[in-house]
Amino acid sequence: MAAQNSDDLLQGVKEIAQALGLGAKHRQVVRSWVGRYGLPAVFLGGRWYARREALLTWWRDREGRLQVELGAGVAQGPRRAS
């Protein structure tokens, strides 16, 4: 089992939205996608958390459908940590 990199843990809706290639104004989209599309994020202690690699896998499975919802070019998809 590989050790988790601290860059892999996203904390807060803003970080999750940015990792998905969404602007800060799309924070509500992130919350909506948790319920509508099963975005892999959890709400603990008043804050949202997600793993970057889980978002990448999730995005690959749903990219076309989500691009249609937001409009082409709005969401660029998850970015890998540098």
DSSP file (Angstrom, degrees, kcal/mol; ACC not computed):
  #  RESIDUE AA STRUCTURE BP1 BP2  ACC     N-H-->O    O-->H-N    N-H-->O    O-->H-N    TCO  KAPPA ALPHA  PHI   PSI    X-CA   Y-CA   Z-CA
    1    1 A M              0   0    0      0, 0.0     2,-0.2     0, 0.0     0, 0.0   0.000 360.0 360.0 360.0 128.6    0.0    0.0    0.0
    2    2 A A        -     0   0    0      1,-0.1     2,-0.2     0, 0.0     0, 0.0  -0.476 360.0-110.6 -77.1 145.1    1.4    3.4   -1.0
    3    3 A A        -     0   0    0     -2,-0.2     2,-0.4     1,-0.1    -1,-0.1  -0.488  35.2-111.9 -71.5 144.8    1.8    6.1    1.5
    4    4 A Q        -     0   0    0     -2,-0.2     2,-0.3     2,-0.0    -1,-0.1  -0.658  24.7-133.3 -80.8 129.8   -0.6    9.1    1.0
    5    5 A N    >   -     0   0    0     -2,-0.4     3,-1.8     1,-0.1     4,-0.5  -0.619  14.5-128.8 -77.8 139.1    1.1   12.3    0.0
    6    6 A S  G >  S+     0   0    0      1,-0.3     3,-0.9    -2,-0.3    -1,-0.1   0.786 110.1  62.4 -62.4 -25.0   -0.2   15.3    2.0
    7    7 A D  G 3  S+     0   0    0      1,-0.2    -1,-0.3     3,-0.0    45,-0.1   0.686  91.9  67.5 -70.0 -17.3   -0.8   17.1   -1.4
    8    8 A D  G <  S+     0   0    0     -3,-1.8    44,-3.3    43,-0.1     2,-0.6   0.749  84.6  80.9 -74.7 -24.3   -3.3   14.3   -2.2
    9    9 A L  E <   -A   51   0A   0     -3,-0.9     2,-0.4    -4,-0.5    42,-0.2  -0.751  66.9-160.2 -89.8 119.7   -5.7   15.5    0.6
   10   10 A L  E     -A   50   0A   0     40,-3.7    40,-1.8    -2,-0.6     2,-0.5  -0.843   4.2-158.8 -99.2 134.2   -7.8   18.5   -0.5
   11   11 A Q  E     +A   49   0A   0     -2,-0.4     4,-0.4    38,-0.2    38,-0.2  -0.952  52.3   5.9-120.5 117.5   -9.4   20.5    2.3
   12   12 A G  S  > S-     0   0    0     36,-3.9     4,-1.9    -2,-0.5     5,-0.2   0.072  83.9 -85.5  96.1 153.8  -12.4   22.6    1.7
   13   13 A V  H  > S+     0   0    0      1,-0.2     4,-2.9     2,-0.2     5,-0.2   0.845 123.4  58.7 -63.5 -35.7  -14.8   23.2   -1.2
   14   14 A K  H  > S+     0   0    0      2,-0.2     4,-2.4     1,-0.2    -1,-0.2   0.938 107.9  44.7 -61.6 -47.3  -12.5   25.9   -2.7
   15   15 A E  H  > S+     0   0    0     -4,-0.4     4,-2.3     2,-0.2    -1,-0.2   0.898 114.6  49.7 -63.5 -40.3   -9.5   23.4   -3.0
   16   16 A I  H  X S+     0   0    0     -4,-1.9     4,-1.5     2,-0.2    -2,-0.2   0.931 111.2  48.7 -64.3 -45.6  -11.8   20.7   -4.4
   17   17 A A  H  <>S+     0   0    0     -4,-2.9     5,-3.0     1,-0.2     4,-0.3   0.916 112.5  48.5 -60.4 -44.0  -13.3   23.1   -7.0
   18   18 A Q  H ><5S+     0   0    0     -4,-2.4     3,-1.4     1,-0.2    -1,-0.2   0.894 108.2  53.9 -64.5 -39.5   -9.8   24.2   -8.0
   19   19 A A  H 3<5S+     0   0    0     -4,-2.3    60,-1.1     1,-0.3    -1,-0.2   0.809 107.2  52.2 -64.9 -28.9   -8.6   20.6   -8.3
   20   20 A L  T 3<5S-     0   0    0     -4,-1.5    57,-1.9    58,-0.2    -1,-0.3   0.468 122.1-108.4 -84.0  -1.8  -11.5   19.9  -10.6
   21   21 A G  T < 5S+     0   0    0     -3,-1.4    55,-0.5     1,-0.3     2,-0.3   0.684  77.0 134.3  82.4  17.7  -10.6   22.9  -12.8
   22   22 A L      < -     0   0    0     -5,-3.0    -1,-0.3    -6,-0.2    -2,-0.1  -0.722  56.1-117.1 -97.9 149.4  -13.5   24.9  -11.6
   23   23 A G    >   -     0   0    0     -2,-0.3     3,-2.0    51,-0.1    -1,-0.1  -0.327  35.0 -99.3 -76.0 168.1  -13.3   28.5  -10.5
   24   24 A A  G >  S+     0   0    0      1,-0.3     3,-1.4     2,-0.1    -1,-0.1   0.790 120.3  68.1 -59.3 -28.5  -14.2   29.6   -7.0
   25   25 A K  G 3  S+     0   0    0      1,-0.3     3,-0.4     2,-0.1    -1,-0.3   0.629  90.5  65.3 -68.2 -10.7  -17.6   30.7   -8.1
   26   26 A H  G <>  +     0   0    0     -3,-2.0     4,-1.4     1,-0.2     3,-0.5   0.135  62.8 113.4 -97.9  19.9  -18.4   27.0   -8.8
   27   27 A R  H <> S+     0   0    0     -3,-1.4     4,-1.6     1,-0.2    -1,-0.2   0.889  75.7  54.7 -57.7 -39.5  -18.2   26.0   -5.1
   28   28 A Q  H  > S+     0   0    0     -3,-0.4     4,-2.3     1,-0.2    -1,-0.2   0.840 101.1  60.1 -64.5 -31.6  -22.0   25.2   -5.1
   29   29 A V  H  > S+     0   0    0     -3,-0.5     4,-2.8     2,-0.2    -1,-0.2   0.915 101.8  53.2 -60.5 -43.1  -21.4   22.9   -8.1
   30   30 A V  H  X S+     0   0    0     -4,-1.4     4,-1.4     1,-0.2    -2,-0.2   0.944 109.8  47.0 -57.9 -49.4  -19.0   20.8   -6.0
   31   31 A R  H  X S+     0   0    0     -4,-1.6     4,-1.0     1,-0.2     3,-0.2   0.901 113.1  49.7 -60.3 -41.0  -21.7   20.4   -3.2
   32   32 A S  H  X S+     0   0    0     -4,-2.3     4,-2.8     1,-0.2     3,-0.4   0.905 106.2  55.3 -64.2 -42.9  -24.3   19.5   -5.8
   33   33 A W  H  X>S+     0   0    0     -4,-2.8     4,-1.9     1,-0.2     6,-1.9   0.781  96.8  65.3 -65.3 -27.2  -22.1   16.9   -7.5
   34   34 A V  H  X5S+     0   0    0     -4,-1.4     4,-0.6     4,-0.3    -1,-0.2   0.953 115.6  28.8 -58.2 -48.1  -21.6   15.1   -4.2
   35   35 A G  H  <5S+     0   0    0     -4,-1.0    -2,-0.2    -3,-0.4    -1,-0.2   0.896 127.5  41.3 -79.4 -42.3  -25.3   14.2   -4.1
   36   36 A R  H  <5S+     0   0    0     -4,-2.8    -3,-0.2     1,-0.1    -2,-0.2   0.877 132.9  14.9 -76.8 -39.5  -26.1   14.1   -7.9
   37   37 A Y  H  <5S-     0   0    0     -4,-1.9    -3,-0.2    -5,-0.3    -1,-0.1   0.358 101.2-108.6-122.9   3.5  -23.0   12.3   -9.2
   38   38 A G     << -     0   0    0     -5,-0.6    -4,-0.3    -4,-0.6    -3,-0.1   0.826  39.9-168.2  73.9  31.0  -21.3   10.8   -6.2
   39   39 A L        -     0   0    0     -6,-1.9     2,-2.2     1,-0.1    -1,-0.2  -0.330  31.2-115.3 -52.7 129.5  -18.3   13.1   -6.2
   40   40 A P  S    S+     0   0    0      0, 0.0    11,-0.6     0, 0.0     2,-0.3  -0.440  71.8 119.0 -78.0  77.8  -15.9   11.4   -3.7
   41   41 A A  E     -B   50   0A   0     -2,-2.2     2,-0.3     9,-0.1     9,-0.2  -0.968  45.5-151.7-136.3 152.5  -15.8   14.0   -0.9
   42   42 A V  E     -B   49   0A   0      7,-2.5     7,-2.5    -2,-0.3     2,-0.7  -0.939  11.9-136.2-127.1 150.5  -16.8   13.8    2.7
   43   43 A F  E     +B   48   0A   0     -2,-0.3     2,-0.4     5,-0.2     5,-0.2  -0.919  35.0 163.4-107.1 111.5  -18.0   16.4    5.1
   44   44 A L  E >   -B   47   0A   0      3,-2.8     3,-1.4    -2,-0.7    -2,-0.1  -0.995  62.9  -7.3-132.6 131.6  -16.3   16.1    8.5
   45   45 A G  T 3  S-     0   0    0     -2,-0.4    -1,-0.1     1,-0.3     3,-0.1   0.819 129.6 -52.0  57.8  32.9  -16.1   18.6   11.3
   46   46 A G  T 3  S+     0   0    0      1,-0.2     2,-0.3    -3,-0.0    -1,-0.3   0.633 120.8  93.1  81.1  14.3  -17.7   21.4    9.2
   47   47 A R  E <  S- B   0  44A   0     -3,-1.4    -3,-2.8   -35,-0.1     2,-0.3  -0.993  70.1-123.2-142.1 147.0  -15.4   21.0    6.3
   48   48 A W  E     - B   0  43A   0     -2,-0.3   -36,-3.9    -5,-0.2     2,-0.3  -0.680  28.4-173.6 -88.2 142.2  -15.3   19.1    3.0
   49   49 A Y  E     +AB  11  42A   0     -7,-2.5    -7,-2.5    -2,-0.3     2,-0.3  -0.978   8.0 167.3-134.2 147.4  -12.4   16.7    2.2
   50   50 A A  E     -AB  10  41A   0    -40,-1.8   -40,-3.7    -2,-0.3     2,-0.5  -0.984  33.1-119.0-153.4 156.2  -11.4   14.8   -0.9
   51   51 A R  E  >  -A    9   0A   0    -11,-0.6     4,-2.1    -2,-0.3   -42,-0.2  -0.859  20.6-137.8 -97.9 132.2   -8.4   12.8   -2.2
   52   52 A R  H  > S+     0   0    0    -44,-3.3     4,-2.2    -2,-0.5     5,-0.1   0.897 103.3  50.0 -56.4 -45.4   -7.0   14.2   -5.5
   53   53 A E  H  > S+     0   0    0      1,-0.2     4,-2.2     2,-0.2    -1,-0.2   0.867 108.6  52.7 -66.0 -35.3   -6.5   10.7   -7.0
   54   54 A A  H  > S+     0   0    0      2,-0.2     4,-2.4     1,-0.2    -1,-0.2   0.894 109.4  49.9 -65.6 -38.7  -10.1    9.8   -6.2
   55   55 A L  H  X S+     0   0    0     -4,-2.1     4,-3.1     2,-0.2    -2,-0.2   0.904 108.3  53.3 -64.1 -41.0  -11.3   12.9   -7.9
   56   56 A L  H  X S+     0   0    0     -4,-2.2     4,-2.2     2,-0.2    -2,-0.2   0.930 112.1  43.9 -60.5 -46.6   -9.2   12.1  -11.0
   57   57 A T  H  X S+     0   0    0     -4,-2.2     4,-1.4     2,-0.2    -1,-0.2   0.929 114.8  49.3 -63.5 -45.8  -10.7    8.7  -11.3
   58   58 A W  H  X S+     0   0    0     -4,-2.4     4,-0.8     1,-0.2     3,-0.2   0.913 110.6  50.8 -59.9 -45.1  -14.2   10.0  -10.7
   59   59 A W  H >X S+     0   0    0     -4,-3.1     4,-1.8     1,-0.2     3,-1.1   0.915 105.3  55.4 -61.3 -45.2  -13.7   12.8  -13.3
   60   60 A R  H 3< S+     0   0    0     -4,-2.2    -1,-0.2     1,-0.3     4,-0.2   0.858 107.6  50.5 -57.7 -35.6  -12.5   10.3  -16.0
   61   61 A D  H 3< S+     0   0    0     -4,-1.4    -1,-0.3    -3,-0.2    -2,-0.2   0.703 125.9  23.8 -74.7 -19.7  -15.7    8.3  -15.6
   62   62 A R  H <X S+     0   0    0     -3,-1.1     4,-2.2    -4,-0.8     3,-0.3   0.349  81.1 117.3-129.5   4.4  -18.0   11.3  -15.9
   63   63 A E  H  X S+     0   0    0     -4,-1.8     4,-2.5     1,-0.2     5,-0.2   0.854  78.0  48.5 -50.3 -49.6  -16.2   14.0  -17.8
   64   64 A G  H  > S+     0   0    0     -4,-0.2     4,-1.8     1,-0.2    -1,-0.2   0.919 112.9  46.9 -60.4 -45.8  -18.5   14.2  -20.8
   65   65 A R  H  > S+     0   0    0     -3,-0.3     4,-1.7     1,-0.2    -1,-0.2   0.887 114.8  46.9 -64.4 -39.8  -21.7   14.4  -18.8
   66   66 A L  H  X S+     0   0    0     -4,-2.2     4,-2.2     2,-0.2     5,-0.2   0.854 107.7  55.7 -73.7 -34.4  -20.3   17.1  -16.5
   67   67 A Q  H  X S+     0   0    0     -4,-2.5     4,-2.2    -5,-0.3     7,-0.2   0.900 107.7  50.3 -61.9 -40.1  -18.9   19.2  -19.4
   68   68 A V  H  < S+     0   0    0     -4,-1.8    -2,-0.2    -5,-0.2    -1,-0.2   0.922 110.2  50.2 -63.8 -43.4  -22.4   19.3  -20.9
   69   69 A E  H  < S+     0   0    0     -4,-1.7    -2,-0.2     1,-0.2    -1,-0.2   0.903 122.0  31.4 -62.4 -42.2  -23.9   20.4  -17.5
   70   70 A L  H  < S-     0   0    0     -4,-2.2    -1,-0.2     1,-0.1    -2,-0.2   0.668 119.3-101.3 -91.0 -18.0  -21.4   23.2  -17.1
   71   71 A G    ><  -     0   0    0     -4,-2.2     3,-2.0    -5,-0.2     4,-0.5   0.160  51.3 -63.2  99.4 136.1  -20.8   24.1  -20.7
   72   72 A A  T 3  S+     0   0    0      1,-0.3    -4,-0.0     2,-0.1    -5,-0.0  -0.202 121.2  15.9 -55.2 135.1  -17.8   23.1  -22.7
   73   73 A G  T 3  S+     0   0    0      2,-0.3    -1,-0.3     1,-0.0     3,-0.1   0.316  95.3 101.8  88.0  -8.7  -14.5   24.4  -21.4
   74   74 A V  S <  S+     0   0    0     -3,-2.0     2,-0.5    -7,-0.2    -2,-0.1   0.955  82.8  41.9 -73.5 -49.7  -15.7   25.4  -18.0
   75   75 A A        -     0   0    0     -4,-0.5    -2,-0.3     1,-0.1   -54,-0.2  -0.872  62.5-174.3-101.0 126.3  -14.3   22.5  -16.1
   76   76 A Q        -     0   0    0     -2,-0.5   -55,-0.2   -55,-0.5    -1,-0.1   0.575  44.2-114.7 -94.0 -11.4  -10.8   21.4  -17.1
   77   77 A G        -     0   0    0    -57,-1.9    -1,-0.2     2,-0.0   -21,-0.1  -0.144  50.2 -36.1  95.3 164.0  -10.7   18.3  -14.9
   78   78 A P        -     0   0    0      0, 0.0     2,-0.4     0, 0.0   -58,-0.2  -0.190  54.4-141.6 -60.3 146.7   -8.5   17.4  -12.0
   79   79 A R        -     0   0    0    -60,-1.1     2,-0.2   -61,-0.0   -23,-0.1  -0.908  16.1-123.2-108.7 137.2   -5.0   18.6  -11.9
   80   80 A R        -     0   0    0     -2,-0.4     2,-0.1     1,-0.1   -72,-0.0  -0.495  35.2-100.7 -73.7 147.5   -2.2   16.4  -10.5
   81   81 A A              0   0    0     -2,-0.2    -1,-0.1     1,-0.1   -73,-0.0  -0.431 360.0 360.0 -65.3 142.5   -0.2   17.8   -7.7
   82   82 A S              0   0    0     -2,-0.1    -1,-0.1    -3,-0.1    -2,-0.0   0.474 360.0 360.0 -85.3 360.0    3.2   19.1   -8.9
